[in-house]
Amino acid sequence: MYAIPLTENAELRMLEPWQDAEFLAHIDRARANTDPWIPWASRSTDLESARATLQNFADKQAADSGRIYGIWRDGILIGGVMFVQFDAKRGNCEIGVWAEPAGEGHGLISASVRHLIAYAFGERGMHRVEWWNSAGNTRSRAVAQRMGMHLDGTLREQSLYQGVRHDMEIWSLLAHEWQGAQDAA
């Protein structure tokens, strides 16, 4: 099975529709961390809706327009990363992440994001990677900053969650910026 080691006891793997029960159990543990930030999390509330979320990403993968990956630590799904959008023709994509509390603070999200960025630029020839986060989501903003992304701007009151409007920040990283950082390292 396709897996990328992240640490001695953690790996990054594809998330697929047949994993709906495991995914739902994970989302239930992660719900407080994900609902305010990830639209599909609040819609994944039973096996059918969890499978639909994963099937949506499987369809995106088949169309080369998105993908979803899980992060497993000690054999337990504790978070994930995704290409929310992937447009190879235009050379633009967007990366998103989520984690349950057990997945926070171990560097697994950052390590996974680095793999997705390297894949987007190195293997797929993308020009621009985007990162969108609610201005109130400081953990997400910190990942964008660790990746060397630049804040392009803020869309004021762009996102609606439980009747409250939130500002959305848009960050980006260009291929030549990533390559320059890799060369310097």
DAUR-V981566 format. One record per residue. N is the residue number from 1. RES is the residue in one small letter. PHI is phi in radians with two decimals (NA if undefined). PSI is psi as a letter, one per 20 degrees, with the letter a starting at -180 (* if undefined). Layout:
BEGIN
N/RES/PHI/PSI
N/RES/PHI/PSI
END
This chain:
BEGIN
1/m/NA/q
2/y/-1.13/p
3/a/-2.67/q
4/i/-2.00/o
5/p/-1.15/p
6/l/-1.84/g
7/t/-2.51/a
8/e/-1.04/h
9/n/-2.15/j
10/a/-2.39/q
11/e/-2.56/q
12/l/-1.87/p
13/r/-2.46/r
14/m/-1.08/q
15/l/-1.85/p
16/e/-2.22/r
17/p/-0.97/h
18/w/-1.18/i
19/q/-1.65/k
20/d/-1.00/g
21/a/-1.17/g
22/e/-1.12/g
23/f/-1.10/g
24/l/-1.10/g
25/a/-1.04/g
26/h/-1.13/g
27/i/-1.07/h
28/d/-1.06/h
29/r/-1.25/h
30/a/-1.67/i
31/r/-0.87/g
32/a/-1.10/h
33/n/-1.44/h
34/t/-1.84/h
35/d/-0.91/g
36/p/-1.16/h
37/w/-2.00/h
38/i/-2.01/o
39/p/-0.99/h
40/w/-1.27/i
41/a/-1.11/g
42/s/-1.26/i
43/r/-1.66/i
44/s/-1.68/n
45/t/-2.06/i
46/d/-2.61/r
47/l/-1.04/g
48/e/-1.10/g
49/s/-1.26/h
50/a/-1.13/g
51/r/-1.09/h
52/a/-1.09/g
53/t/-1.06/g
54/l/-1.18/h
55/q/-1.16/h
56/n/-1.01/g
57/f/-1.26/h
58/a/-1.11/g
59/d/-1.14/g
60/k/-1.09/g
61/q/-1.10/g
62/a/-1.07/h
63/a/-1.58/j
64/d/1.00/l
65/s/-2.18/j
66/g/2.99/r
67/r/-2.78/q
68/i/-2.36/p
69/y/-2.26/q
70/g/-1.82/q
71/i/-1.95/o
72/w/-1.91/p
73/r/-2.14/p
74/d/0.92/k
75/g/1.39/j
76/i/-2.01/p
77/l/-1.18/o
78/i/-2.18/i
79/g/3.03/a
80/g/-3.00/r
81/v/-2.37/q
82/m/-2.69/q
83/f/-1.57/o
84/v/-1.06/g
85/q/-2.38/q
86/f/-2.56/o
87/d/-2.12/n
88/a/-1.09/h
89/k/-1.10/g
90/r/-1.50/i
91/g/1.39/k
92/n/-2.16/q
93/c/-2.58/r
94/e/-2.23/p
95/i/-1.88/p
96/g/-2.32/r
97/v/-2.51/r
98/w/-2.79/r
99/a/-2.76/q
100/e/-1.53/r
101/p/-0.91/h
102/a/-1.16/i
103/g/-1.69/i
104/e/-1.60/q
105/g/1.39/j
106/h/-2.03/j
107/g/1.35/j
108/l/-1.27/h
109/i/-1.13/g
110/s/-1.05/g
111/a/-1.07/g
112/s/-1.18/g
113/v/-1.09/g
114/r/-1.02/g
115/h/-1.11/g
116/l/-1.17/g
117/i/-1.11/g
118/a/-1.05/g
119/y/-1.13/g
120/a/-1.05/g
121/f/-1.41/g
122/g/-1.33/g
123/e/-1.66/h
124/r/-1.81/i
125/g/1.20/k
126/m/-1.14/q
127/h/-1.75/h
128/r/-2.44/p
129/v/-1.94/p
130/e/-1.89/q
131/w/-2.47/o
132/w/-1.92/p
133/n/-2.55/q
134/s/-1.13/p
135/a/-1.03/h
136/g/-1.46/i
137/n/-1.66/n
138/t/-1.18/h
139/r/-1.15/g
140/s/-1.16/g
141/r/-1.01/h
142/a/-1.10/h
143/v/-1.13/g
144/a/-1.00/g
145/q/-1.16/g
146/r/-1.09/h
147/m/-1.42/i
148/g/1.42/k
149/m/-1.31/q
150/h/-1.94/p
151/l/-1.31/o
152/d/-1.43/h
153/g/2.92/r
154/t/-2.17/p
155/l/-1.62/o
156/r/-1.22/p
157/e/0.83/l
158/q/-1.41/h
159/s/-1.94/p
160/l/-1.91/p
161/y/-2.36/p
162/q/0.83/l
163/g/1.40/j
164/v/-2.02/p
165/r/-1.53/p
166/h/-2.16/q
167/d/-1.30/q
168/m/-2.01/p
169/e/-1.66/q
170/i/-2.07/p
171/w/-1.99/q
172/s/-2.61/q
173/l/-2.42/p
174/l/-1.74/q
175/a/-0.95/g
176/h/-1.17/h
177/e/-1.23/g
178/w/-1.12/g
179/q/-1.08/g
180/g/-1.07/g
181/a/-1.19/h
182/q/-1.21/h
183/d/-1.13/h
184/a/-1.19/h
185/a/-1.29/*
END
